């Protein structure tokens, strides 16, 4: 059996669980860790059974709870490499650290930890330890402390420098907001697997550094996942063929967006070819390019400011009615505020 549970979909956060009989994958982590756990339990999904998190792109509504969730559950995160870099920049804007610098620091820390040695005796260095000559004030003070501790019979009064460095590195990693249990890279167009779920990532037109959609396949069931895209590019249409479940963006109503509260630059961004798919654009795809193979069509990422669920539904239903072969498709709407009932195939 294959199951898909949409935990949240919309501008305030996106997250979905795709499960097979052996493997469970969280697609995006756009809610806080606490809210994700709460919604998973409410939907009958045990967070402790998740095997990995896969990320579509680095925008906040898809990664808000990523680091905390991954660390809490101790599971790997799958990105494209450019998306990982962009996520790190978003997480640590004040550090002004490049990806290359981060990678060099991680490699240096790993090398330092592997090279740690426990000194066999005392402190060595220039000068006479007894007199403190030629020593820096800090070193002389440390030697005095060691001597005092030895006189009192205290073995652990002064930490070994190597052990102290290791502990400091560990603390710094815990403080690092970008720290993850493990990072795995994939490339758009190249399939990979997590457990018994095969995943095919494909490029989508959106204003992120390397955004992707996914096709998940397990036990002969295919789930197509395409949200956050400005238009239905030909490669997207191709990848969404032969899907048993299709999750498709239906972000905004054109009139509501035009008359709505967004500033004009934001409206232009939403309407652009790297923005979001309108109700009309989603309906056009369903009417003209969709192969009709899905048992379920899920409309997702509905804007709370520029759309209404009934408008998205009516547009999609009108398109599906234009072709008799599509009448068997069950149309569902994902919600921002509550998990959708699981789809089981």
C-alpha positions as CSV (number, residue, x, y, z in Angstrom):
1,X,0.0,0.0,0.0
2,X,1.1,3.5,-0.8
3,X,-0.2,6.5,1.2
4,X,0.0,10.3,0.8
5,X,-1.0,12.7,3.6
6,X,-0.9,16.4,3.0
7,X,-0.2,18.0,6.4
8,X,-0.3,21.6,5.2
9,X,-0.4,23.4,1.9
10,X,-0.3,27.2,1.3
11,X,1.7,30.3,1.8
12,X,2.2,29.8,5.5
13,X,3.7,26.3,5.2
14,X,3.8,23.2,3.1
15,X,4.5,19.6,4.1
16,X,3.4,16.1,2.9
17,X,4.1,12.6,4.0
18,X,4.6,9.9,1.3
19,X,4.6,6.4,2.6
20,X,5.0,2.8,1.4
21,X,4.8,-0.3,3.4
22,X,8.5,0.1,4.4
23,X,9.5,3.7,4.0
24,X,8.2,7.1,5.0
25,X,9.4,10.4,3.5
26,X,8.5,13.9,4.5
27,X,8.3,16.2,1.5
28,X,9.2,19.7,2.7
29,X,9.1,20.9,6.3
30,X,7.4,24.3,6.1
31,X,5.8,24.3,9.5
32,X,7.5,24.5,12.9
33,X,8.7,21.2,14.3
34,X,6.0,21.2,17.0
35,X,3.3,21.9,14.5
36,X,4.6,19.2,12.1
37,X,4.6,16.6,15.0
38,X,1.1,17.7,16.0
39,X,-0.3,17.3,12.5
40,X,1.4,14.0,11.9
41,X,-0.1,12.5,15.0
42,X,-3.5,14.0,14.1
43,X,-3.3,12.4,10.7
44,X,-2.3,9.0,12.1
45,X,1.4,9.3,11.0
46,X,4.1,8.5,13.5
47,X,6.9,11.0,13.2
48,X,9.4,8.6,14.7
49,X,9.0,6.3,11.7
50,X,10.1,8.9,9.1
51,X,13.2,7.9,7.1
52,X,14.1,11.2,5.5
53,X,13.1,14.7,4.4
54,X,13.2,15.7,0.8
55,X,13.1,19.4,-0.1
56,X,11.6,21.0,-3.2
57,X,13.2,24.4,-2.8
58,X,14.5,26.8,-0.1
59,X,11.6,29.3,0.3
60,X,10.5,29.7,4.0
61,X,7.1,28.1,3.6
62,X,8.9,24.9,2.6
63,X,11.8,24.8,5.1
64,X,10.7,26.7,8.2
65,X,10.9,23.7,10.5
66,X,13.5,21.7,8.6
67,X,16.6,21.9,10.9
68,X,14.8,21.3,14.2
69,X,12.7,18.5,12.8
70,X,15.7,16.7,11.2
71,X,17.7,17.0,14.3
72,X,14.9,15.9,16.6
73,X,14.2,12.8,14.5
74,X,17.9,12.2,13.6
75,X,17.1,11.7,9.9
76,X,18.9,12.8,6.7
77,X,17.8,15.7,4.5
78,X,17.9,15.4,0.7
79,X,18.5,18.6,-1.3
80,X,20.0,19.6,-4.6
81,X,23.3,21.2,-3.8
82,X,22.3,24.7,-4.8
83,X,19.2,24.5,-2.7
84,X,21.3,23.4,0.3
85,X,23.5,26.4,-0.2
86,X,20.6,28.8,-0.5
87,X,18.9,27.3,2.6
88,X,22.1,27.9,4.6
89,X,22.3,31.5,3.4
90,X,18.7,32.0,4.5
91,X,19.3,30.4,7.9
92,X,22.4,32.4,8.7
93,X,22.2,35.8,7.1
94,X,24.2,37.6,9.8
95,X,27.1,35.2,9.6
96,X,27.8,36.1,5.9
97,X,29.4,32.7,5.3
98,X,29.6,31.2,1.9
99,X,29.0,27.6,1.1
100,X,32.7,27.1,0.3
101,X,33.6,28.5,3.7
102,X,31.1,26.3,5.5
103,X,32.4,23.2,3.7
104,X,36.0,24.1,4.5
105,X,35.1,24.7,8.2
106,X,33.4,21.3,8.4
107,X,36.3,19.5,6.7
108,X,38.8,21.3,9.0
109,X,36.7,20.4,12.1
110,X,36.5,16.7,11.0
111,X,40.3,16.6,10.4
112,X,40.9,18.2,13.8
113,X,38.8,15.7,15.6
114,X,40.5,12.8,13.8
115,X,43.9,14.2,14.7
116,X,43.2,14.7,18.4
117,X,45.8,13.1,20.7
118,X,45.9,12.8,24.5
119,X,49.2,14.1,25.8
120,X,51.3,11.5,27.6
121,X,52.8,13.8,30.1
122,X,52.7,17.4,31.4
123,X,52.9,20.5,29.4
124,X,55.8,21.0,27.1
125,X,57.0,24.3,25.5
126,X,59.6,27.0,25.8
127,X,60.9,28.2,29.1
128,X,61.2,26.5,32.4
129,X,57.8,25.4,33.7
130,X,58.9,25.9,37.3
131,X,60.0,29.5,36.8
132,X,57.4,30.6,34.2
133,X,60.1,32.3,32.1
134,X,59.4,32.9,28.4
135,X,55.8,32.0,28.9
136,X,52.7,34.0,28.0
137,X,50.8,35.2,31.0
138,X,47.9,32.8,30.2
139,X,50.2,29.8,30.0
140,X,52.0,30.7,33.2
141,X,48.6,31.0,35.0
142,X,47.6,27.6,33.6
143,X,50.8,25.9,34.9
144,X,50.3,27.5,38.3
145,X,46.8,26.1,38.3
146,X,48.0,22.6,37.4
147,X,50.7,22.7,40.1
148,X,48.1,23.8,42.7
149,X,45.7,21.0,41.5
150,X,48.5,18.4,41.7
151,X,49.3,19.5,45.3
152,X,45.7,19.1,46.2
153,X,45.4,15.7,44.4
154,X,42.7,16.9,41.9
155,X,43.2,15.1,38.6
156,X,40.5,16.9,36.5
157,X,41.0,20.5,37.7
158,X,42.4,21.5,34.3
159,X,40.9,20.0,31.1
160,X,43.1,18.4,28.5
161,X,43.3,20.9,25.6
162,X,42.5,18.2,23.0
163,X,39.4,17.1,24.8
164,X,38.4,20.7,25.4
165,X,38.6,21.4,21.7
166,X,36.5,18.4,20.9
167,X,33.8,19.5,23.3
168,X,33.9,23.0,22.0
169,X,33.4,21.8,18.5
170,X,30.5,19.7,19.6
171,X,28.9,22.7,21.3
172,X,29.4,24.9,18.3
173,X,27.7,22.3,16.1
174,X,24.7,22.2,18.4
175,X,24.5,26.0,18.2
176,X,24.9,26.0,14.4
177,X,21.4,26.5,13.0
178,X,22.4,24.8,9.8
179,X,23.5,21.6,11.6
180,X,21.7,18.5,10.2
181,X,22.2,14.8,11.1
182,X,23.1,14.1,7.4
183,X,22.8,15.8,4.0
184,X,22.3,13.9,0.8
185,X,22.5,15.6,-2.6
186,X,20.4,14.7,-5.6
187,X,20.3,16.2,-9.1
188,X,17.2,17.2,-11.1
189,X,16.5,14.6,-13.8
190,X,18.4,11.8,-12.0
191,X,16.3,9.4,-10.0
192,X,17.3,8.1,-6.6
193,X,15.7,5.9,-3.9
194,X,14.9,6.1,-0.2
195,X,14.1,2.7,1.0
196,X,11.6,1.1,-1.4
197,X,10.4,4.5,-2.7
198,X,11.9,5.6,-6.1
199,X,12.0,9.3,-6.5
200,X,12.4,11.3,-9.8
201,X,13.1,15.0,-9.3
202,X,12.4,17.3,-12.2
203,X,13.0,21.1,-12.7
204,X,10.1,23.4,-12.3
205,X,9.9,27.1,-13.2
206,X,9.9,29.1,-10.0
207,X,12.0,31.9,-8.5
208,X,14.2,29.7,-6.4
209,X,17.8,28.6,-7.1
210,X,17.1,25.1,-8.2
211,X,13.4,24.2,-7.6
212,X,12.1,20.7,-8.3
213,X,8.9,18.7,-8.4
214,X,8.9,15.0,-7.7
215,X,7.4,11.7,-8.9
216,X,7.3,9.1,-6.1
217,X,6.9,5.5,-7.1
218,X,6.4,2.4,-4.9
219,X,4.5,-0.9,-5.3
220,X,3.5,0.2,-8.8
221,X,1.9,3.4,-7.6
222,X,3.0,6.8,-8.9
223,X,2.5,10.2,-7.1
224,X,3.2,13.4,-9.1
225,X,4.1,16.4,-7.1
226,X,4.1,19.9,-8.8
227,X,3.5,23.0,-6.7
228,X,5.2,26.4,-6.8
229,X,5.6,26.8,-10.6
230,X,4.9,29.8,-12.9
231,X,3.6,27.7,-15.8
232,X,3.2,24.2,-17.0
233,X,6.5,23.6,-18.7
234,X,6.7,20.7,-21.2
235,X,9.1,18.7,-19.0
236,X,6.6,19.1,-16.1
237,X,3.7,17.8,-18.2
238,X,5.9,14.9,-19.3
239,X,6.8,13.8,-15.8
240,X,3.2,14.0,-14.6
241,X,2.0,11.4,-17.0
242,X,0.8,8.0,-15.8
243,X,0.4,9.2,-12.2
244,X,-2.1,7.6,-9.9
245,X,-2.2,10.7,-7.6
246,X,-1.5,14.2,-8.9
247,X,-0.8,17.1,-6.6
248,X,-1.1,20.3,-8.6
249,X,-0.8,24.0,-7.6
250,X,-3.9,26.2,-8.0
251,X,-2.6,29.2,-6.3
252,X,-4.7,32.3,-7.2
253,X,-7.7,33.6,-8.9
254,X,-6.6,36.2,-11.5
255,X,-9.2,38.8,-10.5
256,X,-8.7,38.4,-6.8
257,X,-4.9,38.8,-7.3
258,X,-5.4,41.9,-9.5
259,X,-7.7,43.6,-7.0
260,X,-6.1,42.2,-3.8
261,X,-3.8,43.7,-1.2
262,X,-0.4,42.7,-2.6
263,X,2.0,45.4,-3.7
264,X,2.3,45.6,-7.5
265,X,5.9,44.1,-7.5
266,X,4.6,41.1,-5.6
267,X,1.7,40.7,-8.0
268,X,4.1,40.8,-10.9
269,X,6.2,38.1,-9.2
270,X,3.2,35.8,-8.7
271,X,2.0,36.3,-12.3
272,X,5.4,35.8,-13.8
273,X,6.7,32.6,-15.4
274,X,8.6,31.9,-12.3
275,X,5.8,32.7,-9.9
276,X,2.7,30.6,-9.1
277,X,0.1,28.7,-11.1
278,X,-3.3,30.3,-11.3
279,X,-6.7,28.5,-11.2
280,X,-7.1,29.2,-14.9
281,X,-3.6,27.8,-15.7
282,X,-4.2,24.7,-13.7
283,X,-7.6,24.2,-15.3
284,X,-6.0,24.6,-18.8
285,X,-3.5,21.9,-18.0
286,X,-6.3,19.6,-16.8
287,X,-8.3,20.2,-19.9
288,X,-5.7,20.1,-22.6
289,X,-2.5,18.4,-21.4
290,X,-3.4,16.1,-18.5
291,X,-3.5,12.4,-19.5
292,X,-6.4,11.6,-17.1
293,X,-4.7,8.7,-15.5
294,X,-4.9,9.8,-11.8
295,X,-7.5,8.4,-9.5
296,X,-7.0,11.6,-7.4
297,X,-6.2,15.2,-8.3
298,X,-5.2,17.3,-5.3
299,X,-5.3,21.1,-5.7
300,X,-2.6,22.6,-3.6
301,X,-0.9,25.8,-2.4
302,X,-4.1,27.9,-2.5
303,X,-3.5,31.5,-1.6
304,X,-5.4,32.8,1.4
305,X,-5.4,36.3,0.1
306,X,-6.0,35.8,-3.6
307,X,-8.1,32.7,-3.9
308,X,-11.1,30.8,-2.5
309,X,-11.4,27.0,-2.4
310,X,-14.7,27.1,-4.3
311,X,-13.1,29.1,-7.1
312,X,-10.2,26.7,-7.5
313,X,-12.6,23.7,-7.4
314,X,-15.1,25.2,-9.9
315,X,-12.3,26.0,-12.4
316,X,-10.8,22.4,-12.1
317,X,-14.2,20.7,-12.2
318,X,-15.2,22.7,-15.4
319,X,-12.0,21.5,-17.0
320,X,-12.4,17.9,-16.1
321,X,-16.0,17.9,-17.3
322,X,-14.8,18.9,-20.8
323,X,-13.5,15.4,-21.3
324,X,-15.6,12.4,-20.5
325,X,-12.5,10.3,-19.7
326,X,-11.7,12.6,-16.8
327,X,-15.0,12.3,-14.9
328,X,-13.6,9.3,-12.9
329,X,-11.0,11.6,-11.3
330,X,-11.7,12.5,-7.7
331,X,-10.9,16.1,-7.0
332,X,-9.6,17.1,-3.6
333,X,-8.4,20.4,-2.1
334,X,-5.4,20.5,0.3
335,X,-5.8,22.9,3.3
336,X,-3.4,25.3,5.0
337,X,-4.9,24.8,8.5
338,X,-5.4,21.0,8.9
339,X,-4.2,17.7,7.5
340,X,-6.1,16.3,4.6
341,X,-7.4,12.8,4.9
342,X,-4.8,10.3,3.7
343,X,-5.0,9.0,0.2
344,X,-4.4,5.2,0.1
345,X,-3.7,3.2,-3.0
